[in-house]
Amino acid sequence: MGFQLLEKKIYHLSLSVQKQKSVAPGYWVLSLQSPQISSAAAPGQFVLLKIDKNFDPLLPRAMSIHSIIRADNYRIGFTILYKVVGKGTRLLSEKRSGESLAVLGPLGTGFKLSHIASGYEPIIVGGGIGIAPLLFLAQELMERSYTPTVFLGANSQEELLALDEFESLGFTPKVSTEDGSKGVKGMVTDLLGSYLEDSKGLQAEIFACGPAPMLEKAASLAKSYKLNSQLSLEQRMACGLGACLGCVVKIKNKNSGHSYQRVCTEGPVFNGEDIIW
């Protein structure tokens, strides 16, 4: 079933699980077949998954679209990268091929790409599970003939996500881990800062997702080097449709100083300079 919401095509479907794969301790990639949702989706958007028909867990789970599955140049499905953090995601990780999930999507406002000029360098920065929506972004940028520079960060090599997937697309991500077990020791924003300092005058735009301190630092670096940034915020969502107002963030407003916007509808992607941390 499909319907229009805010001029976007949204589908409410029962989808069959195609595959589940453990990619790190506590982290999984779920594959779902849906030409409808995958064709309508833009990088940075998410879906709502109703994991069980019972009332526990009651609320669906909001999950970023991780990548698009193609066959003969047609979009036929998508993947979800997620971390097991509670009962809902534990039950999700127990789903096996052939079992069904109720899925609503694509939802939210994703990354804006139409304005990127020829010669600009997209810079992708992901930290932890925030890497989830960025593989789809990289796929889309490649289709538009852009070659983004990719930065991936994690606490340790064990928790570094999607490195193989980025490499399979032809990227050589710049990697940092806080314990130094993979790549450069330190925060991914330190690695980004060094790159920007060595590339002064670079015509670029930063696309990032990760924990709030990482995003705040990425926005600060972008501003220092006079670059635009688009940040996908990690926020708990109850309804995912803008009705409950449980995921609002403070955003700069030219008229009144600030306003509150919903991560699930006006976001999850916002301009970095607009966010009031």
C-alpha positions as CSV (number, residue, x, y, z in Angstrom):
1,M,0.0,0.0,0.0
2,G,1.4,3.4,-0.9
3,F,0.2,6.9,0.1
4,Q,1.3,10.5,-0.2
5,L,2.6,12.5,2.8
6,L,4.1,16.0,2.4
7,E,4.5,15.3,-1.3
8,K,6.6,12.2,-0.7
9,K,5.7,8.7,-1.8
10,I,5.5,6.4,1.3
11,Y,4.7,2.7,1.4
12,H,3.3,0.6,4.2
13,L,4.3,-3.0,3.3
14,S,4.8,-6.4,4.7
15,L,8.3,-7.4,3.5
16,S,10.0,-10.7,3.6
17,V,13.4,-10.9,5.2
18,Q,15.9,-11.9,2.5
19,K,19.0,-12.2,4.7
20,Q,20.5,-11.5,8.1
21,K,24.2,-11.2,8.6
22,S,26.2,-10.5,11.7
23,V,29.0,-8.0,10.8
24,A,30.5,-7.4,14.2
25,P,29.6,-8.4,17.8
26,G,26.1,-7.0,18.4
27,Y,25.8,-5.5,14.9
28,W,23.7,-6.9,12.0
29,V,22.9,-6.1,8.4
30,L,19.3,-7.0,7.4
31,S,18.3,-7.3,3.7
32,L,14.8,-6.6,2.6
33,Q,13.3,-6.9,-0.9
34,S,11.1,-3.9,-1.9
35,P,11.4,-2.3,-5.3
36,Q,8.8,0.3,-4.1
37,I,10.7,1.6,-1.1
38,S,14.1,1.3,-2.6
39,S,13.1,3.2,-5.7
40,A,11.5,6.0,-3.7
41,A,14.3,6.4,-1.1
42,A,16.9,9.1,-1.0
43,P,20.2,8.9,1.0
44,G,19.6,9.9,4.7
45,Q,16.0,8.7,4.8
46,F,14.8,5.9,7.1
47,V,12.1,3.3,7.6
48,L,10.0,2.2,10.5
49,L,10.1,-1.5,11.3
50,K,7.3,-3.2,13.3
51,I,9.3,-6.1,14.6
52,D,6.5,-8.1,16.2
53,K,2.7,-8.3,15.8
54,N,2.3,-8.4,19.6
55,F,2.3,-5.2,21.8
56,D,5.8,-5.7,23.2
57,P,7.6,-3.9,21.9
58,L,4.8,-1.6,21.2
59,L,6.5,1.0,19.0
60,P,8.2,0.4,15.7
61,R,11.9,1.0,15.3
62,A,13.4,3.8,13.1
63,M,16.3,2.5,11.0
64,S,18.4,4.3,8.4
65,I,18.5,2.9,4.9
66,H,22.1,1.5,4.7
67,S,22.4,0.6,1.1
68,I,20.4,-0.1,-2.1
69,I,20.3,-3.6,-3.6
70,R,20.3,-3.7,-7.4
71,A,19.7,-6.2,-10.1
72,D,20.2,-5.3,-13.8
73,N,20.4,-1.6,-12.8
74,Y,17.0,-1.7,-11.1
75,R,16.5,-1.0,-7.4
76,I,15.0,-4.2,-5.9
77,G,15.6,-3.8,-2.2
78,F,17.6,-2.2,0.6
79,T,19.7,-3.1,3.7
80,I,19.5,-1.9,7.3
81,L,22.7,-1.8,9.5
82,Y,21.7,-1.8,13.2
83,K,23.0,-2.5,16.7
84,V,21.3,-4.7,19.2
85,V,20.6,-2.4,22.2
86,G,17.3,-3.7,23.7
87,K,14.4,-6.1,23.3
88,G,13.2,-4.8,20.0
89,T,16.5,-5.0,18.2
90,R,17.3,-8.3,19.8
91,L,14.0,-9.7,18.4
92,L,14.9,-8.2,15.0
93,S,18.3,-9.9,15.0
94,E,16.4,-13.2,15.5
95,K,14.4,-12.8,12.3
96,R,15.4,-15.3,9.6
97,S,15.0,-15.5,5.8
98,G,11.3,-15.8,4.8
99,E,9.9,-14.2,8.0
100,S,8.0,-10.9,7.5
101,L,8.2,-7.4,8.9
102,A,5.8,-4.5,8.6
103,V,7.8,-1.6,7.1
104,L,6.8,2.0,6.6
105,G,8.9,4.3,4.4
106,P,10.9,5.9,3.1
107,L,10.5,8.6,5.8
108,G,12.3,11.9,6.8
109,T,14.3,14.4,4.8
110,G,17.6,13.1,3.5
111,F,20.8,14.7,2.2
112,K,20.5,17.4,-0.4
113,L,22.7,16.7,-3.4
114,S,21.2,18.6,-6.4
115,H,23.2,21.8,-5.6
116,I,26.6,20.2,-5.5
117,A,28.7,21.9,-8.3
118,S,31.0,20.1,-10.6
119,G,34.5,20.0,-9.1
120,Y,33.3,19.9,-5.5
121,E,34.6,17.1,-3.3
122,P,32.0,15.4,-1.1
123,I,33.5,14.4,2.2
124,I,31.7,11.6,4.1
125,V,32.3,11.3,7.8
126,G,30.9,8.4,9.9
127,G,31.3,7.5,13.5
128,G,30.1,4.3,15.1
129,I,26.6,3.2,14.1
130,G,26.3,6.6,12.4
131,I,28.0,5.0,9.5
132,A,24.7,3.3,8.7
133,P,23.1,5.9,6.2
134,L,26.4,6.8,4.6
135,L,27.0,3.8,2.3
136,F,23.7,4.7,0.5
137,L,25.0,8.2,0.2
138,A,28.3,7.0,-1.3
139,Q,26.3,4.9,-3.8
140,E,24.2,7.8,-4.9
141,L,27.2,10.2,-5.2
142,M,29.0,7.6,-7.4
143,E,26.0,7.4,-9.6
144,R,26.2,11.2,-10.0
145,S,29.9,10.9,-11.0
146,Y,31.3,12.2,-7.8
147,T,34.1,10.5,-5.9
148,P,33.7,11.3,-2.2
149,T,36.5,11.1,0.3
150,V,35.4,8.8,3.2
151,F,36.3,9.0,6.9
152,L,35.2,6.2,9.2
153,G,35.7,6.1,13.0
154,A,35.0,3.7,15.8
155,N,36.0,2.9,19.3
156,S,38.0,-0.1,18.1
157,Q,38.7,-2.3,15.0
158,E,36.1,-4.7,16.3
159,E,33.4,-2.0,16.1
160,L,34.5,-0.5,12.8
161,L,31.5,-0.9,10.5
162,A,31.0,-1.1,6.7
163,L,34.8,-0.8,5.9
164,D,34.6,-3.8,3.5
165,E,31.4,-2.5,1.9
166,F,33.0,0.9,1.1
167,E,36.2,-0.8,-0.2
168,S,34.0,-3.0,-2.4
169,L,32.7,0.2,-4.0
170,G,36.3,1.2,-4.8
171,F,36.9,3.6,-1.9
172,T,39.9,3.6,0.4
173,P,38.4,5.1,3.6
174,K,40.6,7.1,6.0
175,V,40.1,5.2,9.3
176,S,40.6,6.1,13.0
177,T,39.9,4.2,16.1
178,E,40.0,5.6,19.7
179,D,42.2,2.7,20.9
180,G,44.5,2.7,17.9
181,S,43.7,-0.9,16.9
182,K,42.9,0.2,13.3
183,G,44.1,3.2,11.3
184,V,45.1,6.4,13.1
185,K,44.6,6.5,16.9
186,G,42.1,9.2,18.0
187,M,38.8,10.6,16.9
188,V,37.6,10.6,13.4
189,T,37.1,14.4,13.5
190,D,40.8,14.7,14.4
191,L,41.6,12.9,11.2
192,L,39.1,15.1,9.3
193,G,40.7,18.3,10.8
194,S,44.2,17.2,9.6
195,Y,42.9,16.5,6.1
196,L,41.2,19.9,5.9
197,E,44.3,21.7,7.2
198,D,46.4,20.0,4.5
199,S,43.8,20.8,1.8
200,K,43.2,24.5,2.5
201,G,41.1,26.1,-0.3
202,L,39.4,22.8,-1.1
203,Q,36.0,23.2,-2.6
204,A,34.0,20.6,-0.6
205,E,31.0,19.8,1.4
206,I,30.9,17.6,4.5
207,F,28.2,14.9,5.0
208,A,28.3,13.3,8.4
209,C,26.4,11.0,10.8
210,G,27.4,9.9,14.3
211,P,27.1,10.8,18.0
212,A,26.3,14.4,18.8
213,P,29.8,15.5,20.0
214,M,31.3,14.2,16.7
215,L,28.7,16.1,14.7
216,E,29.2,19.3,16.6
217,K,32.9,19.1,16.0
218,A,32.4,18.3,12.3
219,A,30.1,21.4,12.0
220,S,32.7,23.5,13.7
221,L,35.5,22.3,11.4
222,A,33.2,23.0,8.3
223,K,32.6,26.5,9.5
224,S,36.3,27.1,10.2
225,Y,37.2,26.1,6.7
226,K,34.2,27.9,5.1
227,L,32.6,24.7,4.0
228,N,28.9,23.7,4.1
229,S,28.0,20.7,6.2
230,Q,25.0,18.4,6.2
231,L,24.5,16.3,9.4
232,S,22.3,13.4,10.0
233,L,21.2,13.4,13.6
234,E,20.9,10.3,15.8
235,Q,17.7,10.8,17.8
236,R,15.3,8.5,19.5
237,M,11.9,8.5,17.7
238,A,8.6,7.4,19.0
239,C,6.1,7.8,16.2
240,G,8.5,8.6,13.3
241,L,5.8,10.7,11.6
242,G,6.1,14.1,13.4
243,A,3.0,13.7,15.5
244,C,4.4,13.1,19.0
245,L,7.1,15.9,19.0
246,G,9.4,13.6,20.9
247,C,12.5,14.1,18.7
248,V,12.7,17.9,18.3
249,V,16.0,19.8,18.1
250,K,16.7,23.5,18.4
251,I,17.4,25.1,15.1
252,K,18.5,28.7,14.3
253,N,15.7,30.9,13.0
254,K,16.4,34.2,11.3
255,N,13.3,35.9,12.7
256,S,13.0,34.7,16.3
257,G,16.4,33.4,17.2
258,H,15.5,29.7,17.1
259,S,12.7,27.2,16.5
260,Y,12.2,23.6,17.2
261,Q,12.1,21.1,14.4
262,R,11.4,17.4,14.3
263,V,14.2,15.1,13.4
264,C,11.8,12.6,11.9
265,T,10.2,14.9,9.4
266,E,12.3,18.1,8.9
267,G,15.3,15.9,9.5
268,P,17.1,13.7,10.2
269,V,19.5,15.7,8.0
270,F,20.1,19.4,8.9
271,N,22.5,22.0,7.8
272,G,25.4,22.0,10.3
273,E,25.4,25.8,10.8
274,D,21.6,25.8,11.7
275,I,21.8,23.4,14.7
276,I,22.0,24.9,18.2
277,W,24.0,22.5,20.2
